[in-house]
């Protein structure tokens, strides 16, 4: 197992020492983390699109249909899974490092 796959499998709540938080607080935190990761993935994915694809993507966003956006990204960004894994890993590493630095 590689270091990256180890990081992907780690529970961020446990890694941050937040396992004793109330369940609703954990869910709220995970939701916010998920939103940040989604934004990072979208930014990277958009950079790989052509001008025409960006315009098409913009129209899809205007329709507010998450499933259509998801299907578009899968079709137009063949390495979207890899990008997602990379962003999850980077996010976890950054957050864990920041928390460690706070607890000096």
Beta strands, then each sheet from edge to edge (+ up, - down):
end
